[in-house]
Amino acid sequence: MKGGMKMKTQIKIKSHEDKTSKEGKDYTRFNTSQGWVSAFDSEIIEELKKGEGRTVSVELATSEDGKFKNIRKFYGLVAPGLEELKQANKETEELIAEVIKPNSMGRSAYNPTSMYVSYAKDIFCASLKDNAAPLTIEQSKMLMNAAVELVKQAHKAFE
């Protein structure tokens, strides 16, 4: 990419296509948050494929005319941000709703523990909404313990 531009950036890998150039050289095209980009180095390609569906940090070289974008270096996976965590939580809730349909269980299968777990999870997730930065494991544990204590308090109040 003579005369082009190189920059370190973060992109989300959506999907990939393995290709062979007219000259017979193997490469992979990645559909990303910045459109289609190519990679020619097999080690970089392998790492990028592992990161499919995730955001990665790379060096991106763009041709002078902007037509071609190649990934020249792979720096690693990017820790999920708050928006990605919210999306993962939404997908998990949808999956749980699909697997445990309200009327799919008979009366004898009623389990109040799962209801309390759900309440604690809801309190935990609602508490995350105001956090701008990802929490550490210890902070997450403290927040979950507080949510469990609130559910216990509410349960005792209605006994």
ZAKOLNU-657208 format. One line per 4 residues: number of its first residue (from 1); for each residue x, y, z of C-alpha. Coordinates in steps of 0.001 Angstrom, whole numbers. Layout:
// residues N
NUM	X,Y,Z; ... .
This chain:
// residues 159
1	0,0,0; 2419,2611,-1201; 1559,6096,-82; -1294,4839,2091 .
5	-1954,5372,5754; -1346,3041,8734; -3080,3422,12068; -3789,1464,15215 .
9	-7543,1082,15625; -10283,-1086,17066; -12692,-2944,14809; -15448,-5455,15422 .
13	-15069,-8664,13408; -18480,-9711,12046; -17573,-12556,9674; -14841,-13736,7319 .
17	-14260,-15226,3854; -11181,-17228,2862; -10042,-16205,-633; -7263,-16763,-3161 .
21	-5871,-13857,-5198; -5437,-13956,-8980; -1749,-14588,-8292; -2619,-17679,-6214 .
25	-1916,-16142,-2793; -4303,-17132,8; -5819,-14384,2152; -8918,-13731,4225 .
29	-11443,-10922,3965; -13118,-9823,7179; -16453,-8054,7347; -15903,-5511,10138 .
33	-17363,-2410,11726; -15236,-476,9178; -16355,-2496,6150; -14396,-5234,4394 .
37	-10701,-5513,5242; -8138,-8110,4170; -5349,-9948,5960; -2541,-11908,4319 .
41	-455,-13127,7265; -1629,-16597,8396; -864,-15962,12089; -2848,-12716,12063 .
45	-5715,-14417,10202; -5854,-17198,12801; -6091,-14697,15677; -8705,-12605,13886 .
49	-10870,-15664,13240; -10761,-16462,16978; -12034,-12931,17601; -15073,-13215,15329 .
53	-18015,-11448,16967; -15642,-9434,19176; -13783,-6142,18991; -10058,-6394,18275 .
57	-7146,-3979,18256; -5189,-3971,14976; -2932,-1923,12754; -4943,-1065,9655 .
61	-3234,56,6451; -5382,1911,3928; -4444,2518,302; -3971,6103,-842 .
65	-7251,6024,-2762; -9045,4427,211; -10164,1402,-1831; -8195,-1228,45 .
69	-7744,-1874,3769; -5326,-4484,5079; -4698,-5630,8622; -947,-5566,9183 .
73	-705,-6283,12931; -2925,-7908,15525; -2615,-6438,19038; -5327,-8494,20762 .
77	-8939,-8735,21801; -10514,-5662,23375; -12286,-6147,26708; -16026,-5799,26249 .
81	-17384,-2356,27024; -20619,-1494,28772; -22657,-1587,25541; -21367,-5067,24685 .
85	-22150,-6258,28225; -25678,-4834,27947; -26153,-6601,24597; -24883,-9897,26048 .
89	-27285,-9495,28987; -30201,-8843,26616; -29324,-11932,24555; -29079,-14033,27733 .
93	-32481,-12819,28941; -34024,-13644,25535; -32492,-17119,25631; -33763,-17737,29169 .
97	-37235,-16530,28190; -37223,-18944,25236; -35995,-21937,27252; -38204,-21363,30301 .
101	-41611,-20435,28991; -43925,-19381,31856; -46534,-22103,31258; -44147,-24823,30087 .
105	-43712,-26181,33628; -46407,-28012,35520; -47441,-26989,39043; -45148,-29616,40559 .
109	-42125,-28133,38767; -42523,-24729,40436; -39210,-23696,42000; -39157,-20424,43985 .
113	-35343,-20422,44032; -35193,-19690,40294; -37584,-16785,40851; -35326,-15325,43576 .
117	-32248,-15798,41388; -34042,-13914,38619; -34925,-11043,40952; -31314,-10784,42169 .
121	-30048,-10825,38565; -32486,-8052,37638; -31308,-5887,40540; -27673,-6599,39631 .
125	-28211,-5676,35958; -30138,-2516,36841; -27257,-1491,39095; -24802,-1881,36193 .
129	-26614,642,33997; -25002,3652,35677; -21419,2308,35605; -19326,3834,32841 .
133	-16363,1482,33326; -16375,-2327,33526; -16355,-3668,37079; -13656,-5839,38581 .
137	-14607,-9337,39737; -14545,-8165,43360; -16818,-5202,42609; -19197,-7511,40728 .
141	-19303,-9935,43669; -20064,-7099,46097; -22851,-5818,43834; -24358,-9310,43456 .
145	-24193,-9903,47239; -26057,-6635,47793; -28707,-7700,45254; -29153,-11069,46997 .
149	-29503,-9351,50377; -32211,-7061,48964; -34166,-10055,47643; -33843,-11820,51015 .
153	-35086,-8685,52775; -38087,-8407,50461; -38881,-12125,50836; -38869,-11876,54648 .
157	-41067,-8773,54537; -43819,-10714,52722; -43721,-13946,54732 .
